[in-house]
Amino acid sequence: MTDICPILNTERLLLATDGSEFSEGAIREAIGLAKRCGSKLSAMMVIESNPEYAGIAPQLVEKIERAAREHLETVKARAKLEGVSIDSIIREGEDSYNYIAEEATKSKSTMLIMGRRGRKGLKRLVMGSTTARVIGHSPCSVLVVPRAAQVGFKSLVIATDGSKHSAVAASEAIGIAKRNKSKLTVVSVVPSELMSQADIDFAMNLRENLAEKEMSEAEKYAKAVKEAAKNEGVEVQAFVVSGKPADVIIETAKEKNADLIVLGSHGRTGLEKLLMGSVAERVIVLSSCAVLVAKGK
């Protein structure tokens, strides 16, 4: 192993694959990361089924199980060519996200790697319910890799909104940037709805004051992350932008040719009981590069 491992906490990687083309990027990058970092790698596939379905169509279930085993054997063969060994895991039942999250907890996985469904459902922001729910329930950070994406570390984007979740993400991004001598871009977004129309009888001063307060807070959050990065010797830029948070983050990543976006799982307005924050979900759906959703201990 000649390369330096680009990310900490890669001791035990769990690859969740659904056997489709949408898992291709995740499979490739999981094997590559395990090779670079000397990680223990497990590959998991969950067969969605229930007792009623199995009773009605046992032959079909058996066919699906056989296809799952063949898929995992193919993944193991690919990994073996790279000198990486894989443990394979098959589970069967409803709510596959539960099985994946449970396996990550049981195996004490330090990172979960998975793909993302295609963009056909963009108007409804459908990225695949399994991906969204796994991220919400996972005990560890989740790396989501679009099919064509290659995970790199030359240019990173970190989004911050002052929440405890974005603080975890900022710490992770700074650590990655320091380890890889990356260029780090910090972006803090003032939601554009703060600038929207309100009741004219009461609104102008209130709206301006609210926007000014939010802009001041956004500047404070961005500056704090920038200073923390500079203290670690990281090359960093910071921006405060008004707009729709997810769209601003995506656009910033494109402008900076980002290899990786790092996010917290929830924002300041996200309730802990939510599966995942709406901003994180939209970024994952729209991003052409990999997204690391950082989770705290």
N, C-alpha and C positions, 0 to 999 in steps of 0.2 A: 504494500500500500504506500504509494509515493505521494499521493495528493493529501493535502490537509483537508480534514472534514469541514465542509463549509458551514454547517449548522451544528450547534450543541443539541443535546438531548435527542440523539439519533441512535441510542444504544439498542432499542427494540422497536423496530418498525412493523406496523401492521398495514398491509395492502388489502383494501377492500375492492374487489372486482365483481362486476355483474356479468362478465363474459361477453359483453358487447364491444363494439368498436369504440364506444365512448370511454372505455377503461384503458385504452391503448397508451395514452400519455402517462397515466398513473403507473401502469406496469413498467414502462420503460424507465421512468424517473425513479421509481422505488428500487429497481435493480441497480441503477447507476449510483444512487445514493448509498445503498447498502455496500456496494463495492468500494466506493471512496472512503466510507466511514467505518468499514469493518462491522457493520450492524448485524444483529440477529434479525432476520426477515421472515415474517409469516404472511401467507396469502390466504385470504378468506373469501368464500362465496356463500351467500345465503339463498336457498331455494324457497321462493315464496309459495307456501302451501298451507292447507288446513286439513283437519281430519275428514271433513265432508268431501272436499275436493279429492283427497287421496282415495276415499272409498268409492267415489264415482268413476274416477279415471286412473286406476293404479298403474296401468301400462304407460300412460303419458307421464306420470310422475317419475316412473322408473327411467324413462327416456331422458327426462330433464336432469335427473341425478347423474346419469351416465355422461351427458354433455358437460355437466359441471366438473366431474372428475377429469374428463379429457382436457377441458380448458385449463384446470390447475396443473395438470401434468405438462401441458405446453408451456405454461409460465415457468414451471420448475426447470424444464429443459433450456429455456432461454436464459435463465439465471445461471444454470450450470456452465453454460458457454462463457459466462463472465466471471466464473470462479465463485459464484454466490450460491449458497445452499438455502433452501426455503422449506419451511414447514407449511403444509397445506391443511386448511380447515374448511369443512362443509357443515353448514347448519341448515335446518329445514323448519319452516314455520311462518307465521304471520308477523308483520311488523319487523322487517329485516333490520331496521336501524337499532332495535333493542339488542339483537344478537351481536351486532358489530360493536356497539358501545359496551356490552357486557364482556365481550372477548378482549377489548382494549383494556378494560379494568382488570379482568382476570389475569391477563398476561403482562400486566404492568407496562403496556406499550408507552413509549415516550413520544411517538408521533404516528398519526394515522394518515395514510395516503390514499386518495380516491379520485375518481374522474368526475366529470360533470356531463350531464345530458346536453344535447344539441340546443340550438337557438330557435327552434320552430315555435316554441311557446313564449317568445320574448314579450309579446304584448301582455300576456298574463303573468309574466315573470315566473315561469315554471322551469326550475332547473332540475327537477327530479326530487320528489318528496323525500326519498331516502337520503340524499346528500344533505338536504337542509336539516333533517331530523338527526342524522348522525353528528353533524357539527354541533347542534344544540345539546346533545346528550353526551358527547365524547368527553372523557376525563382528561384527554391530552390535546395538544395542538393538532390541527388538521390541515394538511397540504392538499389543496384541490388543483388538479392538473387538467386543463382542457386537452382534448385529444391531440392537437398539433403543437402544443406548447412544449418548450424545453426549458427546464428550470435553470436559470443562471443567477449570478450574484454580482454583476458589474454595476447595475443600477437598480436601486430599491426605492419604492414609494411607501411611506408610512402615513396613515391618516390618523389624526388625533382630534378628539373633541373634549378632552379633559376628564373623561370617565375613567374609572378604575380599569375597565377592560382595555381602553386604548393605551393606558399607562403600561400594562403588561405587553401590549403589542409594540409600543415604542422601545421598551427595554430589549425585546427580542430583535427588533430591526437594527438597533444600534449595535447589538452584539454580533449580528450577522455581518453588518457593514464593516465593523472593526476587523473581524476575522478574515474578511475577503478583500479588504481595501476598496470597498464599494463606494459609489457615489450615492448619497442618501438625500431624497427629497421629502420634506415634511409638508403636509398640506392640512390646513384646518379650514373648514367650510362653514360659512354663515348661511343657514338654509334660506333659500330665496323666498319662501313663504312669509318670512319676516318682513319682506319688502312689499308684500302684496297689498291690494286695496283693502281698506277697512271702512267702517261706517264714517262718512265724511263729517258727521256732526261731532265726532269725538276724537277723530283718529290721527290727524296729521302729526301732532306733537308726540303723542303716545307711540306711534309707529316709528318715528325718527329716533326717539329715546330708546326704544326697544332694540332697534337695529344697531344703534351706536353701542349699547351695552353688549350685545352679542358679538359685535366686531371687536370690541376691546377684549372680551374674554377669549375669542378665537386667536387674537394676536398673542395673548398671554400663554395659551396652550402651545402654540407653534414655537414661540420663543423658548419655552422651557425645554422642549424636545431638542431644539437646535443647540441650545447651550449644553445639554447633556451629551449630545453627539460630539460637539467640538471638544469637550473635556476628555473624550475617549480617542481624540485624534482622527475623527471621521470627517471626510469632506461632505459638507452638508449645505443645502439651501432650504429655506422655509417660505411658504406662501400662505396667505389668507385670501380666500376667494368666496364670493357670494354666488350661490347657485344651488342646484339640487345635489346634495352631498355625494351620492353614488356616481352621478354623471361627472362631477368635477374630479373625483378620484380617478375614474377611468380616463378622462381626457388628459389629466396630468401624467398618468402612466404612459399614455401614447406619446405625448410630447417629449417625455424624458427617456423614451425607449426602454421602459422598465422591464427587467427580467422577472421581478417578483413584487407583488403588493402584499403588505403586511397589515392586518386588521385585527381589532378586537371583535369578540363575538357579539357584543351588544354596545350600544351607545348610551349617552346620558338619559335619553328618553325611553330606552328599552327596559321593559320589566323583566326581572330575573326569570319569571315563569315562562317567558316566551321561548320558543324553540331556538330562534336566532333573530338578531336584529334585522330590520328591513333593509338598512343600508348595506350591511355585509352581504345579505342575500342578493341584492341587486348588483353589487360589484362582482360577485362570483358569477352571476349569470352573464354579465356583459363583458367581462374581462377576457382578452385574448391571451394574457399571460397567466402564470400560476398565481394563486392566492394562498397565503399562509394565514389561517385564522388562529391567532395565539390564545392559548388558554393559561390562566394562572394556576398555580399549585393549589 
